[in-house]
Amino acid sequence: MNGCHSPGPKTGLLPNPSILPPRPVNDRPIIVAIVGPPNSGKSTLFNRLTGLRQKVANFPGVTVEHRMGKAKLKSHHEVFLVDLPGIYSLHPRAEDEQVTHDVLKGERGDFPKPDSVILILDATNLGRNLVLAAPVLSLGMPTLILLNMADDLAVRGGKVDVAALSNELNCPVALISASKGMGIDSIQQFLEGTAARLNAPPPKIELPVLQDVPKCRQWAHKLGVRASYKAPAPPLWTRRLDAVFLHPVAGPLIFAAVVIAVFQSIFSWAKPLMDGMQDLVSTSGVWMSHVLPDSPWRSLLIDGVWSGVGSVVVFLPQILLLFLFIGILEDSGYLARAALIADRTMARFGLQGKSFIPLLSAYACAVPAVMATRVIENKRDRIATIMIAPLMTCSARLPVYTLLIAAFVPNLPILGGFLSLPAATMLSLYVLGFVTAILIARLLKSTILKSKSSSFVLEMPPYRWPTLRSLSLRLIDRAKVFLHRAGTVILLVAIVLWVLAHLPLEHGQTPPIEHSFAGTVGKAIEPAIKPLGFNWKIGIGLITSLAAREVIVGTLGTIYGIEGKEPSTGLQAAVHQDLSTAGAVALLIFFAFAMQCFSTLAVVKRETGGWRWPVFQFSYMLALAYSGSWLAFHLANYFLH
């Protein structure tokens, strides 16, 4: 044996690993790194191998996200898979690429060097992807090379001699389809060998000078020729769709139509599910009030926890429906085209297309959006993107928007019935956040963050049908995140608020809520927020929502629950009775602009290396929110009266 897993002449797969001597055993878990270029199917493979046995975390000291997951093998061994950030080379230009480089080379003291590597490449774009094989193989670790999208390669008339390529590289190579589960047995076999510490590193082969990009490309081209690689023909329907979706006029109009359709669907499709959950929360609350004896504990459970947490949980169907549409658009390949369309607009405001990806992820949450800015090489562009990311309408704003819109905006059809007035109101808030963000970006990029424009390079993935498995995992993950916040942050705020609303005791009796500690705090800030049309109850919500924006919904649910207005009359009705229409408009504007998320500020502080930028971000967004709310309140009062 030559020490590598040389495949047979036909299969290109791994032989039985038991023929190799075991490597030394240590006490730490077995770790296998999954690496590859962006859009190569790396995350799809990771999801298939780990299922729900995974978690997302940051590397210590940096805001680069990675995913760890367990893969169970037929031998009942377990290996830990780490999904590293996508790279095109091991010559890092951004921090996410630096992290992948450092992990693979064992240069991170806080993360162990992997025992082996799975390198996944796009089989339909092998000529370009093979360039990455040289630096990965030069690491000298046991490596399995996977040529993904084998089904697409065959359908489009492409081919590759896997055995020949494996012989050239002196390491196992397999054709797979991560989305359809084809070729997974070869991965299982490699993982079994890694778990048993039997996979030997590949022998040294002649590799190009890694810093010499032209030589690397020439080397990759020769490998493709020797492996009889035939590139597949570009899909006819992909070219036809791109001719429409990327058209300078039709493209933006289609994108706008897609966005409008998504928001209309969110309101019309989610409403029955939300009504059902509201009925469940209300009914269960009434049932508990009859079953439990009259005591402070019953009040805490029903008026505090149930009214507070339940008021937020009812919005879960709407949030999941939004992420379902985002998942479909992303997995189909359409969002990459949207980034290209956005680049034309964003360039006019001093940003580049790479900023679109973090800003898009900010519609889920600003925390991962700030992390995602590491793909932007230009430091000033990166900081500008961080400064405007929280202005994107994150999912935490959705419960607040939905509550106020449902309470104050009549369900009237507009645009010939294509759009309803509530959906149009929601859409306008999303547009307001985006337009304000790019205007702020323009201001920053023309003053304190001025820099030269940089190019935008994006590899367009082919259009694909989203898989049910991928969408399901995405929705389950989002539901876990939402319910975790409901069961931790919102639950804690509801309990603390209930306690503060029942103290201090007066002659052994609970005081009226306006005379409680919570009411005192609300009354203290009421003069500052009264010009915006807000009362002391909204003031309490504004304070508690600094922990997370959606907490205000739970806060109001707890306050009205203590007052006996919720859930018997419904939170929407209680808010409608307690807030004017002009005040509701002002509150929507306030939440569109204000920075109410301590988690985001903490990440911005760590990302920028100090408190200077987080303080600036919080201050300018608060000033924008206050002035915008004041103007909205007075304009609404003028036009409504």
ZAKOLGU-933547 format. One record per residue: residue in one letter; x, y negated, z negated of N, C-alpha, C in turn. Coordinates in steps of 0.05 Angstrom, whole numbers, plus 5000, padded with zeros to 4 digits. Layout:
N
AXYZXYZXYZ;...
//
This chain:
641
M501750245000500050005000501749755000;N500849555013502349305014501549104992;G499749194975499049024952496548864956;C495448864980492948704985490748904992;H488348794991486048954998485648945028;S487449075043487149075072484749235080;P482949115095480549255103481149465124;G479249635128479449825150479149685177;P479749815198479749675224477049595234;K474849685222472149625232470649445212;T470849505187469049375168470049105158;G472649085153473748835141472948805112;L471849015099470948995071473049115052;L472349115027474249205006474149505003;P476449634999476449914992475849944962;N475850184952475350234924477650114907;P477049924889479149794874480749974855;S479650214850480950384830483650484840;I484250454866486850544877489050354870;L488350124858490449924850490949944820;P493349894812493949894783492649654770;P491649684745490349464731492349244724;R491348994724492948774715492748734685;P494548594672494348564643491748454634;V490748544612488148454601488648244580;N487148034580487247844559484447814546;D484247644527481747644511479547464523;R480247284541478247094551476447224572;P474147114577472347224598473547214625;I472547384643473447384671472147154685;I473646994699472646754713473346784743;V471246744760471646744789470746474799;A472446334814471746074825470546104852;I468345964857467145954884467845674896;V469245684918470145434931469345434960;G469245204972468645185000468044905008;P467844845034467144585043464244515036;P463544255035460644185032458944305054;N456544375047454544485066455344765077;S457044905062457845175071456045385059;G454245315041452545515028453545605001;K455545454990456745524965454745544942;S453145344939451245344917449045554921;T448245604946446245804952447346084943;L449846134949451046384941451146404910;F451946184898452146174868449446234856;N447346114867444646164856443746454859;R444446574882443646844887445147044868;L447646984863449247164846448547134816;T447846894808447346844780444446834772;G442646764791439846734785439446514765;L438146574743437546374722439646384700;R441746544703443746574682445946364688;Q445246114687447145904694446545654679;K448545474677448145214664449945014678;V449144764676450644544688452044394666;A454544324670456044174650458144004663;N459343824647461543654657464143764649;F466243734666468843794657469643594635;P470943684613471643504592473343274602;G472543034594474142794600473542664627;V471942794644471242674670468242714674;T467142564692464242584698463842744723;V465242964726464943134749463343384739;E461243444753459443654745460343924757;H460044134742460544404752458344584740;R457944804753455945004743457345264736;M456645364714457645624705455345824704;G455846064712453646264711454846544708;K453246724698454047004695452947164718;A454647344728453747534748453947814736;K451747954735451648224725452248424747;L454148604742454948794762453749064757;K453949234778452749504775454149664754;S456649604748458049744727457449634700;H455549444698454749314674456849124663;H458949084678460848874671459548594676;E460648394664459748114669462247944677;V461847784697463947584704462647314704;F464147114698463246844698464046714725;L462046604739462546464764462446164759;V464346014770464245724768464045614796;D461945454800461445324826462845054826;L465145034839466744794839465844594860;P466444344857465644144877466744214905;G465144154926466044214953468444054962;I470244184977472644054986473244125015;Y474743955028475644015055478644095055;S480044025033482844095031483644085001;L486044164995487044144968488843904964;H488443704982489843454980487743254970;P487343224944485043074933485142774938;R482842664945482542374949480542254929;A478742424918476842324899476942514874;E475642424852476042574827474842854829;D472542884843471443154844473343344859;E474643244880476643404894479043464876;Q479743264860482043304841481443524821;V478943534812478143734792478344014805;T477344044829477544304842480444384846;H482144204854485044244857486244334831;D485644194809486944254783485944514772;V483344584775482344844765483645074780;L483845054806484945274822487945314816;K489345094810492245114804492845154775;G490645174758491045214730492344984716;E491744734725492944494714491144344696;R488844464689487044334669487344484643;G488344354623488744484597486144564584;D483844434592481344494579479744704594;F480844814616479345014632481345224642;P480845474637482745684645482945714675;K485245804684485645864712483946104720;P482446094742480746314750482446564755;D481046794751482347054757482447114787;S480447014801480347054830478646834843;V478646824869477346614884475546734905;I473146634907471346684930471246434947;L472346454971472446224990470246275011;I468246095010466046125029466245915051;L466046015076466345845099463945875117;D463345665132461045665151461945815176;A460746045181461446205204460746065231;T458845885230458145745255459945515261;N461745445242463645225245466345315235;L467145555244469545685232472045535240;G472245435264474645295273475445075254;R473544925244474244705225474544815197;N472845005189472945095161475345265154;L476545395174478845575169481245415159;V481345155164483544995155483845015124;L481645045110481645065081482845325071;A482945535088483945795080486945785073;A488445615088491345605083492045515055;P491045295045491845215018490745394996;V488345515001487245694981488845944979;L489646065002491246305002494046254990;S495046004994497645944984497745944953;L495445944940495445954911496246224900;G496146434917497046694909495146844891;M492646764890490646914873489047104890;P488047314878486247494893483947334905;T483547364931481647194946479847354964;L477347304963475347414982474347184999;I474547215025473547015044470947105055;L468946935052466246995061465546805085;L464746925106463746775129460746765128;N459746545118456846515112455246445138;M452646485136450846425158451246615182;A451846865175452247065196449847105213;D447447075202445047105217444746885238;D445446645230445346415248447446445270;L449846545263451946595283451046785304;A449747005296448847205316446647105333;V444646965321442346875336443146675357;R445246515351446046305370448246395389;G448846655390450646765409453546755402;G454246695377457046695368457946965358;K460546995354461547255345464347205333;V465147405316467847395305468647685297;D471147755302472148015294473147995265;V471448085247472048055218474548215211;A474848465221477148625215479748495224;A479648385248482048245259482848005242;L480747845234481347615218482447695191;S481347915179482248005154485148095155;N485848235177488648315180490548075183;E489647875197491247635201491747495174;L489747485158489847335132490947515109;N491047775114491847965093490247945067;C487647905071485747895049483047985059;P481248075042478648165051476947945062;V475548005083473747805096471047945101;A468847805096466247925100464347725112;L462547825130460447655141458047685122;I456847455115454547465097452447255106;S450147275094448147065095447147015067;A448146815054447546755026444546715022;S443246585041440346525038438646775040;K439546975056437947215060439047455045;G441247425031442347645015443847855031;M444547795056446047985072449047985064;G450248225062453048255056453748215027;I451848225009452348174980453948414968;D453648654980455148884969458148834969;S459148704990462048654991462948464968;I461148284961461748094939461748254912;Q459748424909459548584885462048754881;Q463048874903465449034902467848874894;F468148634904470348464897470148384868;L467748314858467348234830467848474812;E467148714820467748954804470748984801;G472248944822475148954820476248744802;T475148504804476048284786475448344757;A472948444752472148514725473948724712;A474748924729476549134719479449054721;R479948804730482648694733484348864751;L483148954773484449124792485048984819;N483848754823484448604848487248494848;A488848584866491648474867491648234885;P493448044879493547804897494547884924;P493747734944494647804972497647754975;P498947904992501847854997502247595012;K504547495010505147235023505047275054;I503747085067503647085096504746815106;E505246795131506346545142504146345144;L504546125128502545915127503745655138;P502045475149503145225158503845045135;V505444835141506044635120503444495113;L502644525087499944455079499244155082;Q501343985080500743695083500643615112;D501343795130501443735158498743815170;V496843615171494143675180494043785209;P495443665228495443785255496344075256;K498444135241499344415241497344605228;C495944515207493844675195491644725215;R490844525230488744565249489644755272;Q492144725280493144905301493245195291;W494145225265494145495253491345615252;A489345445244486645545243485545615271;H486345465291485445525318486545785328;K489145835322490346085330489046325316;L488346295291486946505277484346565290;G482846365297480246405311480646555337;V482746485352483146625378483846915373;R485546975354486347245348484047415337;A482147275324479747415314477447415334;S478047335359476047335380473547165372;Y474146945359471846785350470646635373;K468046655375466546505395464546325380;A464846065383463145885369460245905380;P458345895363455545915372454645655387;A452845695404451745455418450045295399;P450245025401448544855384445644925389;P444144955367441245025371439844815388;L438344895407436944715425434944545409;W433544675390431544525375432844335356;T435344385347436744195330437343945345;R438343985370439043755387436543595394;R434343735399431843595406430743435382;L430843565358429943425334431643185327;D434343215330436142995325435642755344;A434942825369434442615388432042435379;V430342555363428042405353428642285325;F429542455306429942365279432242165276;L434242175294436441985293436141755313;H433841735325433341515344433341255328;P434641045338434940795323432240665316;V430140725331427440615325425640825313;A425441045326423641255317424541375291;G427241405287428241525263427341395237;P427841135234426841005210423841005206;L422340995228419441005226418441275217;I419741485227419041755218419741795189;F422041695181422841715153420841575135;A419941335143417941195127415341345125;A414541475148412041625148412241875130;V414641995129415042225112414842145083;V416041915076415941825048413141755040;I411641625057408841555051407141815047;A407542005064406142265062406742405036;V409242395028410042515003408642394979;F408542124978407341994955404242034955;Q403042034978400242094979399642374969;S401242564977400942834968401342864938;I403242714927403742734899401242654883;F399842454892397442364878395042554883;S394642634907392242794914392543084905;W394943204908395243484901395743524872;A397143334859397843384831395543314812;K393643154820391543064802389943294790;P389043504805387543724792389243864771;L391843904777393544044757393943864733;M394343604737394643424714392143414697;D389843404710387343394696387043654679;G387843874691387644134677389444134652;M391844034655393644024632392743824611;Q391543604620390443414601388143534585;D386443684599384243824585385344024565;L387444164573388644364555389744244530;V391144014534392343874511390143774493;S388143644505385943534489384343744474;T383643964488382044184476383644314454;S386144364459387744494438388044314413;G388244044418388443854396385943854379;V383643864393381043874378380744134363;W381644354376381544614362383244624337;M385644514339387344504315386244334293;S384944114301383843934281381644074265;H380244274277378144414263379244654247;V381444764257382645004244384344924220;L386044724223387844644202386544484180;P387244534155386044374133386944084135;D385343904124385943624124388343564106;S390543484118392943434103394843264120;P396843144107398842994123400143164145;W400543424139401743594159400043624184;R397343634180395643644203395743384219;S395843164205396042904219398742884235;L400942984222403542984236403443154261;L402243394259402143574282400443474304;I398043374297396043304318396543014327;D396542824308396742544316399542464324;G401542594312404242534319405342694342;V405742954337407143134356405343184380;W402843274375401143364397400343124415;S399642904403398942674419401342554433;G403642554420406042434432407242604454;V407942854447409243034467407243114488;G404743174480402743254500402143044520;S402242794513401742574531403742564554;V406142664549408242664569408242924586;V407743144572407743404586405743424609;V403543274607401443294627402443194654;F404743054655405742954680407743144694;L408143374682409943574693409143654722;P406643714728405943784755406743574776;Q406343324770407043114789410043104794;I411643134772414543124775415543364791;L414343604786415243844801414443824830;L412143704836411343674864413243484878;L414143274865416043084877418643234884;F419643404865422143544870421743764890;L419343874893418844074913419243944941;F418143714945418443574971421443494976;I422743394955425543324958427243574965;G426543804952427944054958427544144987;I425144124996424544195024426044025043;L426043765039427443575057430443625056;E431543685032434443725030435243995042;D433844215035434644475045434244505075;S432344355086431844365115434044225131;G435644065118437643905132436843625139;Y434343555132433343295141434643065125;L435243105099436242895083439042805092;A440542985104443142895115442742695138;R440542735153439942545174438942285162;A437542305140436542055126438941895116;A441142035107443541895099444741735122;L444741865145445941725169444241485176;I441641515175439841285180440341065160;A440541145134440940945113443640795116;D445640935127448240815130448140555147;R446440565167446140325184445140085168;T443240145150442139925133444039845111;M445240045098446839995074449439845082;A450439895106452839755115452439455116;R450039365121449439085122449538955094;F449439125074449439025046452039095031;G454039165047456639215035457139485025;L455239675028455639945019456040125043;Q456740375037457040575059455140805055;G455040975075453141195075453641385052;K456141415042456741595020455241504995;S454541244993453041154969450241264970;F449241344993446541434996446041684979;I448041864979447642124965447342084935;P449141924921448641864893446041724888;L445341524906442941374902440441554905;L440641744923438441934927438142104902;S440342204891440142364867439142204843;A439341934844438341774823435341774821;Y434041864843431141894841430342124822;A432242304817431842504797432642394769;C435142304768436142194742438642034749;A439041814735441341644740443941774730;V443741954711446142074699447742234720;P446442434734447942574755448642384779;A447042174783447741984804450341844799;V450741764774453241634766455541834770;M455142084763457242284767457842324797;A455742314813456042374841457642154856;T457941924843459441704857462341774860;R463341984848466142064850466842134879;V464942184895465542254923466341994939;I465941764927466541504940469441434933;E471241424954474041384948474641094940;N473240904952473740614946472640554918;K474340464900473540424872471440204870;R471639994885469639774883466939864894;D466940014916464440124926463240314905;R464840464891463840654871462540504848;I463940294838462740144816460140004824;A460139894849457639764858455339964860;T455940204868453840414869452940484841;I454740504822454040564795452240344783;M452940094790451439864778448539864788;I447939964812445239954823443740214821;A445140434814443840694813441340704795;P441440584770439040594753436640444764;L437040284785434740144797433040324814;M434240554822432640754837430540864818;T428240924828426041014811426341304803;C427541344779428141614770425541754761;S425642014757423242164749422242084722;A423941974704422941884678421041654680;R421141494702419241274705416541384715;L416541614727414041714739411741734720;P412041844696409841854677408741574669;V410641384667409741104660408140984683;Y409241014707407840904731405041034734;T405041304731402541444736400441364715;L401241344690399341264669398140994674;L399740794680398740524685397140494711;I398140634732396640614757393940754755;A393840984741391341124738389340964721;A390440814702388740654684387640404696;F389140284715388440014725387939994754;V388840184770388640164799386340344809;P384240234822382040404831382940584854;N381740814855382441014876380940954902;L382040754917380740664941382440744965;P381240834987382840895011383640645026;I386040655037387040435054388340555079;L389040395098390240485123388540705136;G385940655136384140845149383941105135;G384441115109384341355093386941515093;F388941425108391541575108392941545081;L392341325067393741275041391641165022;S391941234996390241124975391640894962;L390040724949391240494936393140564913;P392540774896394540854876397140944888;A396941104910399441204923400940974935;A399540774946400940544957402240384935;T401040364912402140214889404740354880;M404640624878406940774870409240734890;L408540764916410540734937411840454936;S410140254931411239974930413239944907;L412840084885414740074863417340204870;Y417240424885419640554894421140374914;V419640244932420840064951422139824937;L420639724917421639494901424339564888;G424539794876427039874864429339894884;F428740014907430840054928431739784939;V429839614946430439354958432039184938;T431139184913432639024893435439134890;A435739404891438439524888440339434910;I439439434935441239364957441839064957;L439938904947440438614945442538564923;I442238704901444238674880447038774890;A446938994905449439094916450738884935;R449138754951450138544969451438324953;L450138244931451138034914453838114902;L453938354891456338454878458638474898;K458038584922460138644942461138384955;S459638164953460537914964461837734943;T461837834918463037664896465137834881;I464337934858466338054840467338324849;L465938464868466838724877467438724907;K468338494917468838464945471138654954;S470738794976472838964987472339015017;K474339135030474039195058472039425062;S470639425085468739635091470339895097;S469140125090470440385096468640545113;S469840735127468340905146466641115131;F464641215144462841415133462841655152;V463741885141463842135156462042335142;L460142445157458242635146457842865166;E458343105156457843335174454943415173;M453643425196450843485198450343785197;P448943875177448244165177445944215197;P445844455208443544515226440944525210;Y438744485224436144505211435644795203;R434644845179434045115170431445105155;W430145345154427745375138428545395109;P427445235091428045265062427045535052;T428545665034427745925023426145884998;L424346064993422646054969424346084944;R426446254946428146294923429546044915;S430745904934432145654929430345444917;L428045414928426145214918425145284890;S424645544886423745634859425745574838;L428345644843430445594824430645294818;R430345134839430544844835428244744817;L425844834821423544744805423744854777;I424645104773424945204746427045044731;D429244984744431344824731430244544724;R428644414742427644154735425544164713;A423944384712421944414691423344444664;K425544604664427144634639428244374629;V429244214647430343954639428143774628;F425843764641423643594632422643694605;L422143954602421044054577423144034554;H425644054561427744024541427643734529;R427343544547427043264537424543234521;A422343354530419843334515420143464487;G421643684486421943834461424143734443;T425643544452427843434435427543134431;V428142974452428142684449425342584442;I423342664458420642564454419442674428;L420042924422419043044397420142894373;L422842844374424042704351422942424348;V422642274370421442004369418642014358;A417042214367414242234357414142274327;I415942444317415942504288416842254272;V419042134281420041894267417941664268;L416641634291414641424294412241484276;W411441734273409241804256409841734227;V412341794219413241734191413241434187;L414341284205414440994202411740864203;A409841004217407140894219405440954194;H406441124176405041194152406341084127;L408440924130409840804108409940504111;P410040354088410040444060407240514050;L407140694032404540764020403540534003;E400940484005399640273989397640403970;H398440413943396840543923396340833931;G398440963942398241243949396841293975;Q395941083989394541114014396241014037;T395641134061397041054085396040784094;P397840594100396940324108395940324136;P394340124144393740094173396340074189;I396340184213398840204228400039934233;E398439724236399639464241401239364216;H400639474192402039394168404239584160;S404639794176406639994170409439894179;F411440054173414139984182414239954212;A412940144226412940134255411539884265;G409239824253407739584260409239334255;T410739324233412339094226414439034247;V415739254257417739214278416439114303;G414139224310412739134334411838844332;K410838774308410038494304412338304305;A414738394297417138224296418038144324;I417738334343418638264371416338174388;E413838164377411538084394411837804405;P412837604389413137334401414837324426;A416937504427418737504450417437624475;I415637814470414437954493411537864500;K410437694483407737594488407537444514;P409537284522409437144548409237334571;L409837594567409637794588407037934588;G405237864569402638004567402738254550;F404838294535405138534518404338484489;N403138674476402538654448404638804431;W404138824405406138954387406339254392;K404139374401404239664407406139714431;I405839554452407739584474410539524465;G410839334446413539274436414839514423;I413339664407414439914396415240104418;G413640124438414240304460416740224475;L417139954478419539864492422139934476;I421939924450424239994433424840294435;T422740454431423140754431424040854459;S423140704480423840804507426740754514;L428240614497431140594502432440864501;A431241054486432341324486431941464513;A429541424524428841534551426341394559;R426141324584423841154593421141274588;E420841544592418241664589417341674560;V419141614541418441624513416141424506;I415941214522413741014516411041144519;V410741334537408141474539407541634514;G409541784504409141924479408741744456;T410141514456409741324434406941214433;L405941134456403141034457401241254450;G401741504459400041724451399941764421;T402241734408402341764379400841524365;I401341284375400041054363396941074365;Y396041124389393141144393392041394379;G393641604377392741844362392241774333;I394041624321393741544293391341364290;E390841194310388541014309385941164316;G386141414325383741564331382741524359;K384241394376383441334404384341554424;E386141724415387341924433387642184418;P386842414429386142464457383142454462;S381442364442378542384446377742214470;T378841974472377941804495379941814518;G382241934514384241954535386141724533;L388641774539390741564537390241344557;Q389341414581388941214602386841014593;A384641114582382540934572383440764549;A385040874531386040724508387840494518;V389640554537391440354547389840134562;H387740214576386140024591384739834573;Q383939924549382539754530384439564516;D386939644515388839504498390739314514;L390639334540392539184557390939054580;S391538804586390238674609391438774635;T389938734656390938814683393538674689;A393638414683396138264688398438374671;G397838444646399838564629400838834640;A398938984651399739244663401639204687;V401039004704402838944726405538864716;A405638694695408238614684409738844672;L408339034660409639274648410839454669;L409439474692410439634714413039504724;I413039244727415439104737417739134717;F417039114691419139144670420539414672;F418939624675420139894677421539944703;A420839794724422239814749425039714748;F425539514730428139384729429739434704;A428539494681430039504656431739754655;M434039734641435739964636434940074609;Q433240284609432240404585433140694584;C435640744581436741014580439541004569;F439741074543442441074530444241274543;S443141494553444841704565446341594589;T444841434606446141324629448341124622;L447840964602449840774593452340914583;A451941134569454241284559455941394581;V454541494602456041604625457441384641;V456141154643457340924657459840834642;K459740834616462040754599464340954604;R463741204604465841404608466941394637;E465141344656465941334684467741094690;T467040864679468540614685470840564665;G471040724644473340704626473040494605;G470640404599470340204578467440094577;W466939904559464239794556463639554573;R465739454588465239214603463039244623;W463039454640461039484660458339584649;P458239764629455639824618454239584605;V455739414591454439174579453438994601;F455038954622454138794645451638914657;Q451639174661449339304674446839274657;F447039324631444739304613443739014613;S445538824612444738544610443338444635;Y444538494658443338394683440638524688;M440438784682437838924686435738824667;L436438764642434538664622433638384631;A435438214639434737944649432937964673;L433538144691431838184715429038284707;A428938474688426438584679424638364666;Y425938214648424338004634423337794653;S425137684669424237474688422237574708;G422637814718420837934737418037984725;S418038084700415538134686414037874681;W415537664672414237404667412937294692;L414337314714413337214739410837374748;A411137644746408937814754406437764737;F406737724711404437684693403037424701;H404437214705403136954711401936954739;L403237084758402137094785399537264785;A399637494770397237664769394937524755;N395537374734393437214721392237014739;Y393936884755393036674774391136794795;F392037014807390437124829387937284819;L388137394794385837544784383737364772;H384437114767382536934755381936704774;
//
